[in-house]
Amino acid sequence: MTSAGYRFRNYVTRHRVGVGAALIVALSLVGGTLAAVTQAGRATRQAELAAGKHAEAAALFGLAVSHQELGQFEEAEAVFERALARFDTATMRPHPVAAGALLNIAMIRRLRSQIYDAEPLAASAVAMREALYDPGHPDVIEALGEWGVSLRDVGRYEESERLLHEALDRANRSLGYDRQLTLTMRERWGTVLYHLGRYEEAAATVDSSIAVKRERLEPTDANYIMALSRAGDPYWMDNRLDRAEDRYRAALEGAGRGGIYSILVLDGLANIASARADLDQADQLFDESLALAAEKLRPGHRYTQTVRVDRAHLRIAQGRGAEMVDTLLNVLEIRGQVFREPHPAIGRALQPLGAAYLAAGDAAQAERVLLRALESYTEIPDTHWRVGDVESLLGEALVAQDRRVDGMRLLREGHATVVAHVGTDSWQARATAARLTAAGG
C-alpha cells in the first residue's frame, strides 16, 4: 500500500497547475492592490482576498507535506489545519486544497488512533472531492478508500465493506486492475472481508494483489512485505494452515526477524503452531514476537496488544487461563482508550477474558464478560464463528452455575455456529466440541 507521504506528493503533482495558478494570483495581488481598491470594485477586492487566502493555503499545504514526509505528524496536522482555516468553513465551497487538507488531517488522526475524529473528516473530504471531480477520478477513489478504512476502524464493518468495494470497482474500471491505488483498495477491501469472516473471499482478494506486487517488487520491498505480513490470516482462520504458513514464511524471509512487520508474522506463525497443538513451538514464537515488539514499539501499540491476546488464547489451551486475567484486563483498558463499546476489537479481548475467568473458577464474572463480548460483536454476522465461540463459553459458564438447561443449549448452538462457518475439523470447532463433551453433551 502507498504511504501517506507518497499520496501527498501525488496530490501536489496532480494539482500543480491549480496550485501554481493560485500562487501567480497571490503575486499579482502584491502589485495590483492599490489599483483594485475602489468603491466600485469592492466585490472584486473580496474575490482577490479569497484568492490570496487560497494561495496561502496551497503554500501551507506544501509545507505540511514536507513535515509528513519527515514523519512529523503532529506538525503536519497543525499546518494542514492552518491551511484549512484559510477557507470560510461556514460556507465552504469545494476546493482541491481544502479537500486535500481535510483528507490528510483525517489520515493523520486515524494513524494516531483518533479514529472517531477521523471518520467525519474523511466523509467530508469525499463529499468535496465528489463535487470537484468525476466518480472515477483517482482523488475521489483515494478519499473513498480513506473513508472506508475509517469506518472499519470505528467498527462499522458492513458500511466499510460496501464503500471499499465501491472504491475498488471504480479503480478497476477507471485505472486498471494493476495500478497501485487499485491494489491498495483491493487489500483494504480484503481486510474488512476478513473481519466479517468471509475468509475465502479475503484470501483470494489479497492474493491477487500480492501476485501483481510479486512481479514488480523485490522480496524485501516494504510494500510487498506489508501485504504479505497479514496475508496468512484468512487462511489461518479458515483452517488452511499450510497455506497460511507459506505466506507468513515468505513475509519473514523478506522482512528478516528484526523488522516491525516480523512482529505480526511471528504472531501468525505462533497461531499456526497453536492450531496444530504444537504449544511449545507456539510459546517460543510468541516470546520472540513480544520481545521484538518491546524493542520496536511503544507499550500500548496495537500490534503488541494483538500478540498479547493471541498469547492468552495459548495460555488458556495450556490450562493456564487463570494467569491471563490481569493481562487481558490491561489489554481491555488499552483498547478502551481507542475504541468505544460496542466494538469488535473490544469483543476480541473480552472473549478470551471470559475463558480466563472460567479457568479461574469465577463463572459469574465470566458470564458478565461474555455477554459484553456478544454485544461487542453486533457488527459481525450472527453466523460468525466468534459469536458461536462466545455462546459456547457462555454455555459453559451457565452450566458451572447449575443453569444446565440453558447452558447446554448454548453449548450446542455455539458449536453448531462454529461448524457451519469454519467446518467440523477446524481448530475453532475442536475447542467448542471439547467444551460440549466436558459438559456431558
C-alpha positions as CSV (number, residue, x, y, z in Angstrom):
1,M,0.0,0.0,0.0
2,T,1.2,3.5,-0.7
3,S,2.5,5.6,2.2
4,A,0.7,8.8,3.2
5,G,3.7,10.9,2.0
6,Y,3.5,9.2,-1.4
7,R,-0.2,10.1,-1.7
8,F,0.5,13.7,-0.6
9,R,3.2,14.1,-3.3
10,N,0.8,12.6,-5.8
11,Y,-1.8,15.2,-4.8
12,V,0.5,18.1,-5.2
13,T,1.7,16.7,-8.6
14,R,-1.8,16.2,-9.9
15,H,-2.8,19.8,-8.9
16,R,0.4,21.5,-9.8
17,V,-1.3,23.7,-12.4
18,G,-4.0,24.7,-9.9
19,V,-1.6,25.4,-7.1
20,G,0.8,27.3,-9.5
21,A,-2.1,29.4,-10.7
22,A,-3.1,30.2,-7.1
23,L,0.5,31.4,-6.4
24,I,0.5,33.5,-9.5
25,V,-2.7,35.2,-8.3
26,A,-1.1,35.9,-4.9
27,L,1.9,37.5,-6.6
28,S,-0.3,39.6,-8.9
29,L,-2.2,40.9,-5.8
30,V,1.0,42.5,-4.5
31,G,1.4,44.8,-7.5
32,G,-2.3,45.3,-8.1
33,T,-3.6,46.2,-4.7
34,L,-3.7,50.0,-5.0
35,A,-5.3,49.9,-8.4
36,A,-8.0,47.4,-7.3
37,V,-9.2,49.4,-4.2
38,T,-12.1,51.5,-5.4
39,Q,-15.6,51.7,-4.1
40,A,-17.0,50.3,-7.3
41,G,-14.5,47.3,-7.2
42,R,-15.3,46.2,-3.6
43,A,-16.7,42.8,-4.8
44,T,-13.5,42.3,-6.9
45,R,-11.4,43.1,-4.0
46,Q,-13.2,40.5,-1.9
47,A,-12.6,37.9,-4.6
48,E,-8.9,38.8,-4.7
49,L,-8.7,38.4,-0.9
50,A,-10.2,35.0,-1.1
51,A,-7.8,34.0,-3.9
52,G,-4.9,35.3,-1.7
53,K,-6.1,33.1,1.2
54,H,-6.4,30.1,-1.1
55,A,-2.8,30.7,-2.4
56,E,-1.6,30.9,1.3
57,A,-3.5,27.6,1.8
58,A,-1.7,26.0,-1.1
59,A,1.7,27.1,0.3
60,L,0.8,25.8,3.7
61,F,-0.3,22.5,2.2
62,G,3.1,22.1,0.6
63,L,4.8,22.8,4.0
64,A,2.5,20.2,5.7
65,V,3.5,17.6,3.1
66,S,7.2,18.3,4.0
67,H,6.5,17.7,7.7
68,Q,4.6,14.5,6.8
69,E,7.5,13.1,4.7
70,L,9.8,13.7,7.7
71,G,7.5,11.7,9.9
72,Q,6.5,14.9,11.8
73,F,2.8,14.0,12.1
74,E,1.9,16.5,14.8
75,E,3.5,19.4,13.0
76,A,1.9,18.2,9.7
77,E,-1.6,18.1,11.2
78,A,-1.2,21.6,12.7
79,V,-0.1,23.1,9.3
80,F,-2.9,21.3,7.4
81,E,-5.3,22.8,9.9
82,R,-3.8,26.3,9.2
83,A,-4.4,25.7,5.5
84,L,-8.0,24.7,6.1
85,A,-8.5,27.8,8.2
86,R,-7.8,29.9,5.1
87,F,-11.3,28.8,3.8
88,D,-14.6,30.0,5.1
89,T,-15.8,26.9,6.8
90,A,-19.3,28.2,7.3
91,T,-19.9,28.4,3.5
92,M,-17.0,26.4,2.2
93,R,-17.2,25.7,-1.5
94,P,-15.4,22.7,-2.9
95,H,-11.7,23.4,-3.4
96,P,-8.9,21.0,-4.1
97,V,-6.7,22.3,-1.3
98,A,-9.5,22.3,1.2
99,A,-10.4,18.7,0.3
100,G,-6.8,17.6,0.5
101,A,-6.3,19.2,3.9
102,L,-9.5,17.5,5.2
103,L,-8.4,14.1,3.9
104,N,-4.8,14.4,5.2
105,I,-6.0,15.5,8.7
106,A,-8.3,12.5,8.7
107,M,-5.4,10.2,7.8
108,I,-3.1,11.6,10.4
109,R,-5.8,11.3,13.1
110,R,-6.6,7.8,12.2
111,L,-2.9,6.8,12.3
112,R,-2.7,8.5,15.7
113,S,-5.7,6.3,16.9
114,Q,-8.1,9.3,17.0
115,I,-10.4,7.2,14.9
116,Y,-13.7,8.8,15.9
117,D,-12.4,12.3,14.9
118,A,-11.0,11.0,11.7
119,E,-14.2,9.4,10.2
120,P,-16.4,12.5,9.8
121,L,-13.4,14.4,8.3
122,A,-12.9,11.6,5.7
123,A,-16.6,11.7,4.9
124,S,-16.4,15.5,4.3
125,A,-13.4,15.1,2.1
126,V,-15.3,12.5,0.0
127,A,-18.2,14.9,-0.4
128,M,-15.9,17.7,-1.5
129,R,-13.9,15.7,-4.0
130,E,-17.1,14.2,-5.5
131,A,-18.3,17.7,-6.1
132,L,-15.0,18.6,-7.8
133,Y,-14.2,15.5,-9.9
134,D,-15.8,12.6,-11.9
135,P,-16.6,9.5,-9.9
136,G,-13.6,7.6,-11.3
137,H,-11.0,10.3,-10.6
138,P,-8.1,9.0,-8.5
139,D,-8.6,11.7,-5.9
140,V,-12.2,10.5,-5.4
141,I,-11.2,6.9,-5.2
142,E,-8.4,7.8,-2.7
143,A,-10.9,9.6,-0.5
144,L,-13.4,6.8,-0.6
145,G,-10.7,4.4,0.4
146,E,-9.8,6.5,3.4
147,W,-13.4,6.9,4.5
148,G,-13.8,3.1,4.2
149,V,-10.8,2.4,6.4
150,S,-12.1,4.9,8.9
151,L,-15.5,3.2,9.0
152,R,-13.7,-0.1,9.5
153,D,-11.6,1.3,12.4
154,V,-14.7,2.5,14.2
155,G,-16.2,-0.9,13.8
156,R,-18.8,-0.2,11.2
157,Y,-17.8,-3.2,9.1
158,E,-20.8,-3.5,6.8
159,E,-20.7,0.1,5.7
160,S,-16.9,-0.1,5.3
161,E,-17.2,-3.2,3.1
162,R,-19.7,-1.5,0.8
163,L,-17.7,1.7,0.5
164,L,-14.3,-0.1,-0.1
165,H,-15.9,-2.4,-2.7
166,E,-17.3,0.7,-4.5
167,A,-13.8,2.3,-4.4
168,L,-12.2,-0.9,-5.8
169,D,-14.8,-1.2,-8.5
170,R,-14.2,2.4,-9.6
171,A,-10.4,1.9,-9.5
172,N,-10.7,-1.3,-11.6
173,R,-12.8,0.5,-14.2
174,S,-11.0,3.8,-14.3
175,L,-7.4,3.0,-13.6
176,G,-6.9,-0.7,-14.3
177,Y,-6.5,-3.8,-12.0
178,D,-2.8,-3.4,-11.6
179,R,-2.4,0.2,-10.6
180,Q,-1.0,0.9,-7.2
181,L,-4.2,2.7,-6.0
182,T,-6.3,-0.2,-7.2
183,L,-4.0,-2.7,-5.3
184,T,-4.4,-0.6,-2.2
185,M,-8.2,-0.6,-2.5
186,R,-8.1,-4.4,-3.1
187,E,-6.1,-5.0,0.1
188,R,-8.3,-2.8,2.2
189,W,-11.4,-4.5,1.0
190,G,-9.8,-7.9,1.7
191,T,-9.1,-6.7,5.3
192,V,-12.7,-5.9,6.0
193,L,-13.8,-9.1,4.4
194,Y,-11.5,-10.9,6.8
195,H,-13.1,-9.1,9.8
196,L,-16.6,-10.1,8.5
197,G,-15.5,-13.7,8.4
198,R,-15.6,-14.0,4.6
199,Y,-12.2,-15.8,4.6
200,E,-12.2,-17.4,1.2
201,E,-13.0,-14.1,-0.5
202,A,-10.5,-12.2,1.7
203,A,-7.7,-14.7,0.8
204,A,-8.4,-14.6,-2.9
205,T,-8.6,-10.8,-2.9
206,V,-5.3,-10.2,-1.1
207,D,-3.5,-12.9,-3.0
208,S,-4.5,-11.3,-6.3
209,S,-2.8,-8.0,-5.1
210,I,0.3,-9.9,-3.9
211,A,0.6,-11.6,-7.3
212,V,1.0,-8.3,-9.0
213,K,3.4,-7.0,-6.4
214,R,5.5,-10.1,-6.6
215,E,6.1,-9.5,-10.3
216,R,7.1,-5.8,-9.8
217,L,8.8,-5.6,-6.4
218,E,11.8,-7.1,-4.7
219,P,11.0,-9.7,-2.0
220,T,12.4,-7.2,0.6
221,D,10.3,-4.3,-0.5
222,A,8.3,-2.8,2.4
223,N,5.1,-2.5,0.3
224,Y,5.3,-6.2,-0.6
225,I,6.1,-7.4,2.9
226,M,3.3,-5.3,4.4
227,A,0.8,-7.1,2.2
228,L,2.3,-10.5,2.9
229,S,2.5,-10.0,6.7
230,R,-1.2,-10.5,7.1
231,A,-1.9,-12.5,4.0
232,G,-1.9,-15.7,6.0
233,D,-4.6,-14.6,8.4
234,P,-7.7,-15.6,6.4
235,Y,-6.1,-19.0,5.7
236,W,-5.4,-19.5,9.4
237,M,-9.0,-18.6,10.3
238,D,-10.3,-20.9,7.5
239,N,-8.1,-23.8,8.8
240,R,-5.9,-23.9,5.7
241,L,-2.8,-23.9,7.9
242,D,-0.2,-24.9,5.3
243,R,-1.2,-22.0,3.0
244,A,-1.2,-19.6,5.9
245,E,2.3,-20.8,6.9
246,D,3.6,-20.4,3.4
247,R,2.6,-16.7,3.3
248,Y,4.0,-16.0,6.8
249,R,7.3,-17.7,5.9
250,A,7.6,-15.7,2.7
251,A,7.0,-12.4,4.7
252,L,9.5,-13.4,7.3
253,E,12.1,-14.2,4.7
254,G,11.7,-10.8,3.1
255,A,11.5,-8.8,6.4
256,G,14.1,-10.6,8.4
257,R,13.5,-11.5,12.0
258,G,14.2,-7.9,13.3
259,G,11.7,-5.8,11.3
260,I,8.5,-4.3,12.6
261,Y,6.3,-6.4,10.3
262,S,8.0,-9.5,11.7
263,I,6.1,-8.9,14.9
264,L,2.9,-9.8,13.1
265,V,4.5,-12.6,11.1
266,L,5.9,-14.3,14.2
267,D,2.5,-13.9,15.8
268,G,0.9,-15.6,12.8
269,L,3.4,-18.5,12.9
270,A,2.7,-18.9,16.6
271,N,-1.0,-19.1,15.9
272,I,-0.4,-21.8,13.3
273,A,1.7,-23.8,15.8
274,S,-1.0,-23.4,18.4
275,A,-3.7,-24.5,15.9
276,R,-1.6,-27.6,15.3
277,A,-1.3,-28.2,19.0
278,D,2.4,-27.6,19.0
279,L,2.2,-25.5,22.1
280,D,5.9,-25.4,22.9
281,Q,6.7,-24.0,19.5
282,A,3.9,-21.5,19.7
283,D,5.3,-20.3,23.1
284,Q,8.7,-19.7,21.6
285,L,7.3,-17.8,18.7
286,F,5.1,-15.6,20.9
287,D,8.1,-14.9,23.1
288,E,10.1,-13.8,20.1
289,S,7.2,-11.6,18.8
290,L,6.7,-9.9,22.1
291,A,10.4,-9.3,22.6
292,L,10.6,-7.6,19.2
293,A,7.5,-5.6,20.0
294,A,9.1,-4.4,23.3
295,E,12.2,-3.3,21.3
296,K,10.5,-1.6,18.4
297,L,7.1,-0.3,19.6
298,R,5.6,1.8,22.3
299,P,3.9,-0.3,25.1
300,G,0.3,0.4,24.0
301,H,0.8,-0.3,20.3
302,R,-2.0,-2.2,18.6
303,Y,0.5,-4.9,17.3
304,T,1.6,-5.6,20.8
305,Q,-2.0,-5.9,22.1
306,T,-2.8,-8.3,19.2
307,V,0.1,-10.6,20.2
308,R,-0.9,-10.4,23.9
309,V,-4.4,-11.5,23.1
310,D,-3.2,-14.4,20.9
311,R,-0.8,-15.4,23.6
312,A,-3.6,-15.5,26.1
313,H,-5.5,-18.0,23.9
314,L,-2.4,-20.2,24.0
315,R,-2.2,-20.0,27.8
316,I,-5.9,-21.0,28.0
317,A,-5.2,-24.0,25.8
318,Q,-2.3,-24.9,28.1
319,G,-4.6,-24.9,31.1
320,R,-3.1,-21.6,32.4
321,G,-6.0,-19.3,31.7
322,A,-6.3,-18.0,35.2
323,E,-2.9,-16.4,34.8
324,M,-4.2,-14.3,31.9
325,V,-7.0,-12.3,33.7
326,D,-4.8,-9.4,34.6
327,T,-3.1,-9.3,31.2
328,L,-6.4,-9.3,29.4
329,L,-7.9,-6.6,31.7
330,N,-4.9,-4.5,30.8
331,V,-5.4,-5.1,27.1
332,L,-9.1,-4.2,27.5
333,E,-8.1,-0.9,29.3
334,I,-5.7,0.0,26.5
335,R,-8.2,-0.8,23.7
336,G,-10.8,1.1,25.6
337,Q,-8.8,4.2,25.2
338,V,-9.1,3.9,21.4
339,F,-12.4,2.1,20.8
340,R,-15.9,2.7,22.1
341,E,-18.1,-0.2,23.1
342,P,-19.7,-2.0,21.4
343,H,-16.7,-2.7,19.0
344,P,-15.4,-6.0,17.7
345,A,-11.9,-5.1,18.9
346,I,-13.2,-4.9,22.4
347,G,-15.0,-8.2,21.9
348,R,-11.8,-9.9,20.8
349,A,-10.3,-9.0,24.2
350,L,-13.5,-9.9,26.2
351,Q,-13.8,-13.3,24.5
352,P,-10.6,-14.8,26.0
353,L,-11.1,-12.8,29.2
354,G,-14.4,-14.7,29.7
355,A,-12.5,-18.0,29.2
356,A,-9.8,-16.8,31.7
357,Y,-12.4,-16.2,34.3
358,L,-13.8,-19.6,33.8
359,A,-10.4,-21.1,34.3
360,A,-10.1,-19.1,37.5
361,G,-13.4,-20.5,38.7
362,D,-15.4,-17.3,38.5
363,A,-18.3,-18.4,36.3
364,A,-20.5,-15.4,37.3
365,Q,-17.9,-12.9,36.2
366,A,-17.2,-14.9,33.1
367,E,-20.9,-14.7,32.2
368,R,-20.9,-10.9,32.6
369,V,-17.9,-10.5,30.4
370,L,-19.1,-12.9,27.7
371,L,-22.5,-11.0,27.5
372,R,-20.4,-7.9,26.9
373,A,-18.5,-9.7,24.2
374,L,-21.7,-10.7,22.4
375,E,-22.8,-7.1,22.4
376,S,-19.5,-6.0,21.0
377,Y,-19.9,-8.4,18.1
378,T,-23.0,-6.8,16.8
379,E,-21.1,-5.6,13.7
380,I,-20.2,-9.1,12.6
381,P,-22.7,-11.6,11.3
382,D,-24.6,-13.8,13.8
383,T,-23.2,-16.8,11.8
384,H,-19.5,-15.8,12.5
385,W,-17.6,-18.4,14.5
386,R,-16.6,-15.8,17.1
387,V,-20.2,-15.4,18.0
388,G,-20.6,-19.2,18.2
389,D,-17.5,-19.5,20.4
390,V,-18.7,-16.8,22.8
391,E,-22.1,-18.6,23.0
392,S,-20.2,-21.9,23.8
393,L,-18.2,-20.2,26.5
394,L,-21.3,-18.6,27.9
395,G,-23.0,-22.1,28.0
396,E,-20.0,-23.4,30.0
397,A,-20.4,-20.5,32.4
398,L,-24.1,-21.3,32.9
399,V,-23.5,-25.0,33.4
400,A,-20.9,-24.1,36.1
401,Q,-23.6,-22.1,37.8
402,D,-26.1,-25.0,37.8
403,R,-28.2,-23.5,35.0
404,R,-27.7,-26.6,32.9
405,V,-30.7,-26.4,30.5
406,D,-29.8,-23.0,29.2
407,G,-26.1,-23.8,29.3
408,M,-26.3,-27.0,27.3
409,R,-28.5,-25.2,24.7
410,L,-25.9,-22.5,24.3
411,L,-23.1,-25.1,24.1
412,R,-24.8,-26.9,21.3
413,E,-25.9,-23.8,19.4
414,G,-22.5,-22.3,19.7
415,H,-20.8,-25.4,18.4
416,A,-23.2,-25.6,15.5
417,T,-22.5,-22.0,14.5
418,V,-18.7,-22.6,14.6
419,V,-19.0,-25.8,12.5
420,A,-21.3,-24.1,9.9
421,H,-18.8,-21.3,9.5
422,V,-15.4,-22.9,9.5
423,G,-16.0,-26.7,9.5
424,T,-16.0,-29.7,11.8
425,D,-12.2,-30.2,11.6
426,S,-11.3,-26.6,12.3
427,W,-9.3,-25.7,15.4
428,Q,-12.2,-23.4,16.4
429,A,-14.7,-26.3,16.3
430,R,-12.3,-28.6,18.2
431,A,-12.5,-26.2,21.1
432,T,-16.3,-25.9,21.2
433,A,-16.6,-29.7,20.8
434,A,-14.3,-30.2,23.8
435,R,-16.5,-27.9,25.9
436,L,-19.7,-29.7,24.9
437,T,-18.1,-33.1,25.6
438,A,-16.8,-31.9,29.0
439,A,-20.3,-30.8,29.9
440,G,-21.7,-34.2,29.1
441,G,-23.3,-33.2,25.7
